[in-house]
Amino acid sequence: MEVVSPDDRETVEGLKGAFVTQVVDSDQMSVQHPRMDRPLRAPDHSHEQEEVGYLIEGSLTIHVDDEEHPVKAGEVFRIPGGETHSIENSGDGSTVYILVFVPPRPRPPAYVEK
């Protein structure tokens, strides 16, 4: 059993105003705690891992192909592995969310671009 606080882990600023903390690393999955402090859109990307997110605060738009999928606080989203996508803070304030990757995704900043 392990209890972890994001405050006890290193936080990386991958894009100006976007921060990510790798909270959990295991052989089976990884958990990240991202925060976007301003409206911005991450670059389109894909990865082998399935991605499941839970939006705690704010609003996001998930872009997949030419489709936009709005997500509001309290909702969960799932992006299959290999699917090209981007995540956008589509609100006026900050967004805070949790991402779970299966299999595990590398720790920041290995994949984060500035």
Buried (B, 14 or more C-beta within 10 A) or exposed (E): EEEEEBEEBEBBBBBEBBBBBBBBEEEEBBBBBBBBBBBBBBEEEEBEBBBBBBBEEBBBBBBBEEEEEEBEBEEEBEBEEEEEBEBBBBBEEBBBBBBBBBEBBBBBBEEBEE
